[in-house]
């Protein structure tokens, strides 16, 4: 996949950001988390990012760093779903090369037909191009099947850990993803942030997830690392280098600036470290 010129990308990114945030992003001197994500889309071509954003190869990386008990099993992978489900449900069908591309197959032929129809569309698309997310555009297009985790057919909470310069600082908890999807934000000590005061119990494995996120993100100035905790053992979900593509409003807005400062400090620290090694 060849991306257009930097000028065209700047215009497209600026217009998309304006549409979602109501103002043009500062791409030359960014200060906000959402602006820094746009700058990453424009300039960051770290060859590790496609490997770690790939839902198949990321499993191998997480297993090597954390242990296989942290990884949701890979039941099947390929480029086209067969006519019949290759494993018994309940299962989840996902694309390996995109985000928010999944179908939950609980039972029955109707769920599988829906999975086959949706997955065929994912395979025809070029994920990563339309929002200038370079890493996704360089992942081989493909599909995978995992067992559905959770209890009684309900999806587990999704704990998304923000790691800046190797330190986990915030946890975004996604709730009720199939019906009334929303998220609430906590700091690493489980103090609620933002205007949504939905009470989410502190996960029993919070410290283990924070430590694991820091292990996986150790070599990056910023990455979000996602986990589930359906039982006592936490499970790795994925690594995201463009959370929300930098287009989702952050509540309260001061967090956007605060997270931006953390990212900029991590970048400065990394530059100093590289200079010392040179």
N, C-alpha and C positions, 0 to 999 in steps of 0.2 A: 504494500500500500504506500503510495507516494503522497505526501502532504503537499499542499500548495505553498506558495511563498510566505515568508514571515509577514509581509504586509497584509496579505489576504487573511491570514490567520488572526492577526491583530484586530482587523476590522470585525471579523466574525465573532471573535471572543468578546470584543468590546460591546457589540450590539447585543449579544446574548446576556452578558452581565448587566447591561443597562435594562434590558427587559425584566430580569429577575430582581435586581436590587434598586432600580430606579435612578442609577447614576453610572457614569463611565468609570471603569476601574483605573487605578493608578498603576500602570504596568512598568513605568520607569523607576519609580521609587515606591514600591508597594509597602503597605504597613499592616494590612489586614490579612487574616488567614485566607479569606475568600479571594483576595487579590493575589496572594502568593501561590495559590493553586493555579490561577490563570497563568502566572509567570512560569510555573513548572510545566504547564501544557505547552507553552511556547518554546522553552529552551532546554528542559532537562531530558537528556537522551541516555540516561544511565542504562546500560544493557542488562542490568539485573532486574529492572522493573518489570519487563514482560514475563520473565521467568517466575517472579514472585506474585504477580497478579494473575497468572495462569492457575486456574483452580485445580488442575492435575499436578503440575510440577510443584506448586506451593505445598501440597500434601507431603511430598518427599522431603522438602526443605524443613517443614515443621517437624516431621518425624525424626529427622537427623539431629535437630537442635533440642527437641523437647522429649522425644520418645514416642513410640507408636501409639501408646495409650491416649495421646492427645489428639489423634487424627480420626476423623469420621471415615469409615472404610469406603474405598472406591469399589463399587459392585460391578460397574461396566463403564467402558468408554468407547467412543467411536464417532463416526460422522453422520450416521443415519440410524434412527431407531428402527428396530425390526417390527414386523407386523404384530407380534405378540411380545408382551413384557418378558425380558430375559431372566428376571428374578421376581420373586414374590413380593408383594407390597406389604405394608405401605412404604413407598419410596419417593424420592425427589429426583426429578429430571432437571438438569441445569445445563447451561452453556458453559464451556470452559473459558470462553474468550470475552464475556460480557458481564454486565451487572443487571440485577433485577430481571433475569431471564431464568425462571424456574416454574415448574408445574408440580403440584403435589398429587401423587397418584395413591389414593387410599384404597380403592377397590373398584372393580368393575371395568368393563370395556370402554365406557364413556370417558373415564379419566385418561386411559391410555390413548384413545383417539385424540383427545385434546392435547396430550403431551406430544404426539407425533406431529400434529398440525402446527403447534407453536414452535417446536424445535426445527421444523423445516424452514420456517420464517427466520429463525435466528441464524441458520446456516447460510441463508441467501444474503443476509445483511452484512455490512462492513462495520461492526461495532468499533468505536474509537474515532472514526472519521468525523461523525456529525458533531461531536463536542470537542474535537481536537485533543483527544486523550491518546497520545502517542503509544503508550505502553500496550493498551488493549488492541490497537491496530496491528501490533506485532506478535500477537498470540495466535497460534494455529487455531483456526475455527474447528470446534468440536463439541461433543456432548458427553455428559457423564451422568451416572446414576449413583445416588447414595441412599442408604436407609434413612427413613424419616425418623428424626429424633424428637423426643418430647414425650408427654404422657397423655394417654387417652385421645390420641389424634390431634391434640393441641400443639401448636408450635412453641418451642421454648423461647425464653427471652433472649435477645441478641445483645451482647455486651461489646460495644465498640470502643476500644481503648486508644486514645490519642497519645502518641509518643513523640516527644520533641528532644532531639539530641540524646537519645537513649534513655530518657526519663518519661515514664508514664504519668500523665498529669490529669487527664479527664476521662470519664467513662460515659458514653452515650448509650442509654438503654432503650431499645426499641420494643414497643408493646403492641400486642393485638394486631399483628401484621396482616392478617387475613380479613379483618372486619373494620376496625377503626384505628388504622396505623398511626402511631404518634411516637414521639421520643422525648425522653427527659434526660437531663444532664447532671452528672455528679462530679465532684472533684475526687482525687484518689483516696481521700479520707471519708468518702461517702456523705459529703454535705451537698444538699440539693442546690442547683443553680438554675437560673431562668425563672420564667413566670409560671410554668406548668409545675404545680406542686404535687403531682401524683406520687403517692408514696410507694416506693419500690424497696423491698427488703434488701439489705446488704447481702450479696451472695456469700455463701460460706467459703468459697474458693477465691474471693476477691484478690487477696495477696498473691495467690498462685498465678492468677491471670495477669496481674500487673507485672510480675516477674517474668512470665513467659513472653508477654508483649515486648518487654525491654530486651529480652534475649533475641527475639526475631528481628527487632527494629534497630539493633545496636549500631549498624553501619550507615544509618540514614539520618538526615537532619529532621525529617518528619515522615511518618507513615502511621496510618491507623490500622490496628490489628484487631480482628473480630473473634469473639469466642461465644460458646454456649455453655450452660451448665445444667443439663437435664437431670443429672445425678451428682454425686459427689465429685466425680472426675470431670474437669472442664474439657471442652473440645474446641480445637482450632477451627475457625470458619474461613477467613480469607485475609489478605492484606490489601489495603486500598491506598493508592498514592494520590487519588483525586476525590476525596470524600464529597459526595453530592455534586461532583464536578465544580465545586466552589460556587454553586448557584443557589443553594438552599439558605434562606435567611437564618442567622444565628441569634438566638434569644438568650439573654439580653444582648443588644448590639455591642456592648463593652467587651463581651467575650471574644468577638471577632478581632478586636484590637489586641486583647490580651494574648490570645493564641498566636496572633501575628508576631507579637514581641518575642514569644517563646521560640518561634520558628527562626526569626531573624537572629536571635542570640545563639541558636544552635548552628546556624550557617556561619556566624562569625567565629564561633569556637572551632568549627571544622576547618575554616581557612587558616586559623592560627596553628592548629595541629599540623596541617599539611606543610606550612612554612617551616615549622620546627623540624619536620622530618626531611625536608629538602636539603 
